[in-house]
Amino acid sequence: MRAFLWTIAALVAVLGFIGIVAWINDDGAQLGRPIRITPKREITTQQSPEASNFRVRDRVFHTTFGSGTVVATDGWKLTIEFDDGGVKRVHEGFVVRSNGRGSE
């Protein structure tokens, strides 16, 4: 009986050691360890090589913000001064041209 208990204790010790080594080398989340989130690839911000379909002084309409005038463009991002006085940066896909161009 004593040999059996020593065998069980040795087995538990070996399996525990293997579990600790696997736990140290594992990158997955484990209880008691902080979770590390790392990107799979490098994230870069890129300017759109294509020019916007809108130009400064174009009149546009947005379904939420209403009518406004384009005051700057950055690729597909437009800076629009809306008629209610607010200035927003909006992707050009969310606005439509309205009432032709502003004063040229």
Steps between C-alpha positions, in 0.01 A plus 500: 500500500784739585661442155169574333465832682859596412430415136187720499688785670785476246251497213324809635835676542610419144167602348502817710851584378396440139194719553709783647748486209214500248334788686819708491560437129136541393398834343129435559302649784528317835341565835704748698697625201439832329359484149734639235346608173752550223420584139570232242634758256622854521219752470583809300293801411508579133381802313263419219687536171176587324361849508154570635205548269429822691690828505517790741183716484280213376154499657412160648219334695537250787193312629582573866679836493312663209643734237850639512803621308824306451786702654783243459568157349745229604463206265145376553462688829322831475495781753157655472362815659132429543236772481417460870855617583660162574818377329536124445742262328296259289582226249379609157281190470264647761421823312349594165561809294217753522409829330806501270829663600536793734615841384809472278 
